[in-house]
Amino acid sequence: MSHFQPHRHYPMFICRRMLFLALLVTLPLVTSPLVVRAADGTPLTFETDVRPILKAQCFHCHGEGDERRGGLDTRLVRLLRAGGDSGTVIVPGNPDDSLLWQRIEADEMPKGTKKLSADQKAIIRRWIEGGALTARPEPENIAEARFSQEELAHWAWQPVQQPDVPQLDGNTHRTPIDAFIVARLREHGFGHSPEAERHTLIRRVTFAVTGLPPSPAEVDGFLHDDSSDAYDRLVDRLLESPQSGVRWGRHWLDVAGYAETNGGPADDTERAHAWRYRDYVIHAFNANRPVDEFLVEQLAGDELIDGEIDSANPRHRELLTATGNAVKHFQAVEFRWSC
Ligand code: HEC
């Protein structure tokens, strides 16, 4: 059982100004359990099974872009039935006669180097074979089809709730989080490991929070601390350590695409001021900045500055740095630093 008690809420989502919006749209697709549904024998529907594939691979040329390539819009089944320059592209029940299938099977679509996997092709074929079903009547207005009910039902977009903590017999948990884990383990007939001995405990929690091992003196102090809240104080000390921001900020830097050079094999030029953004993230974690503020600062920190930018104002500097990662090559920020 884990004794790690998160005292803070770590931010979960990302990112660069534009990428952020792109991610909002694609995140539910990435996690869509395509292969599982394809195997379980339930009838495939456009919204649940096929649309996620087309959305990722076809919509940008066939629906969402300014121009519908080949005259084809793939966003709704009725638009596929209406078809493109060559007429209808699906014949329900008959994949071999469906232009959509023919072009996919021949790897002519999607255009470009990326092609559909064998699993994705199989799903589209089975869906046409099964009658090209929709889960429900399609919206009249294409603007209402931007996100399907399935996408909007993704867990990440649900309002945060305060669930009831499972009530359990026996002294098997110390925190509400443990209660959820123990309840689920019991549901499946499992118990949990015995509590780790103190030496292991301090090593585990120190690595978890700071990414570093405890010093011999810290281990010694914990082993000889008999007070009932020794563990809680240990966790508090670790969370207060600036190293905890380094350790956890790293995850954010990864997803935000932080890099100190511009990449590219020929001319991997340095982003001389990138480290300022890195330090901003670490500081924001250490300061326990609320997730919404943290996001807004990175997407539009510059817009939060009222009036003239004052480079001597530490908050102005911080807000510009927060947005720095979204600004290509940090040019705008570097410009400000160099004035
Ligand atoms: C990069 C742009 C691009 C992408 C991505 C793309 N297509 Fe196309 N598609 C085209 C162009 C251009 C044409 C018209 C020229 C042609 O038929 O080859 C076309 C034509 C078609 C046609 C024939 C339409 C008609 O009536 O003649 C079908 C069917 C089709 N695409 C299906 C798909 C499917 C399914 C996907 C995704 C798996 C996809 N395309 C992805 C560019 C694209």
Boltz pocket constraint, residues with backbone or C-beta under 6 A from the ligand:
constraints:
  - pocket:
      binder: B
      contacts: [[A, 53], [A, 54], [A, 57], [A, 58], [A, 59], [A, 60], [A, 61], [A, 62], [A, 69], [A, 70], [A, 71], [A, 72], [A, 74], [A, 83], [A, 84], [A, 85], [A, 86], [A, 87], [A, 89], [A, 99], [A, 100], [A, 103], [A, 104], [A, 108], [A, 109], [A, 110], [A, 111], [A, 112], [A, 116]]
      max_distance: 6.0
